[in-house]
Amino acid sequence: MDLPETFSALPSSRSLVRQVVDARALWRAKRQALEAQRRRSTRRGMRLLSPVPRFVRLAEPLLQFLGWYRRGVRNALALGVSEVELFFPNLPPAFDGYSILHLTDLHLRRLPRLIDRIVEQARDHAVDLAVITGDFQSHGWPSAEVVAADAAQLVAGLNARDGVLGVLGNHDTHQIVEPLEQAGIRMLVNERASITRGDGVIHITGLDDINRFYTPEAERVLSEPAPGPFAMALVHSAELADVAAAAGYSLYLSGHTHGGQICLPGGHPIFTALDSHRRLVAGQWQWDGMLGYTSRGVGVSQRARFNCPPELVVLRLRCEPVPVLPL
């Protein structure tokens, strides 16, 4: 199936616009039905909502009892910047040095002044593109109006030449897509976008969440051959890394895990929140030649972090140097 790109990338063809609108309407109906269920839709079928999150919700009172809560909150507020260079043999030369700010798991209004803190950290990092890989909300809270207001503040504070792209996470509801787009974030809902530099182009595929709201349609989008020689996938969790690699994607960006959020010394996670590919819980990784990065995220589901600091990630794409052969 040849997928259309999202609205702003479409040529002025009424049939293509109608195709995208119809696809969005069909997605919205399916997503709304999944949100109404008290079960998870996963690659392995329907499952009851895991009891683990209920246990995790006991973390805050337990930390308060142990006297560690304030320290955990301070850790959660210690937002830093991770700068990473990634080398690709197939990156178009026009994109050598292309920079991407990767944000994920904002969980808005869970931490004080989070947007201000992100903007303060990002101020010194002018980038070409910003991407947000899901979880604007926490269990569907706050409202779409609040999410949109915070998103508009965030977009205004970022210095991203090619704008901001986003996808949904497992905590997000379908109602926030249009408000986020009105706030300046171009949402990719099982859709593609492309960016051109001179005679070079990179393609970006963004999926709806597949950890709780999995649909075969989302996996089918990613399983089709990657469009063009260099393509990037934005997916809330790393659980489709195998699919993207098999389809020929070069880069996969995800979040969801918070890096474990509460980890043992050395950053070893107690809980990954992944059904599969648990080794992809945090940081840079590789899958069959495809590079990936799972960010620890900027926000929290529970207001504490240990041995797992929050991060903004600034990725810089580089052309892999051609080896010089001896004469």
Buried (B, 14 or more C-beta within 10 A) or exposed (E): EEBBBBBEBEEEEEEBBEBBEEBBEEBBEBBEEBBEEEEBBBBEEEEEEEEEEEEBEEBBEEBEEEEBBEBBBEBBBEBEEBEBEBEBEEBBEBBBEBBBBBBBBBBBBBBEEBBEBBBEBBEEBEBBBBBBBBBBBBEBBBBBEBBBBBBBBBBEBBBBEBBBBBBBBBBBBBBBBBBBBEBBBBBBBBBBBBBEBEEBBBBBBBBBBBBBBBBEBBBEBBBBEBBBBBBBBBBBBBBBBBBBBBBBBBBBBBBBBBBBBBBEEEBEBEBBBBBBBEEBBBBBBEBEEBBBBBBBBBBBBBBBBBBBBBBBBBBBBBBEEEEEEEE
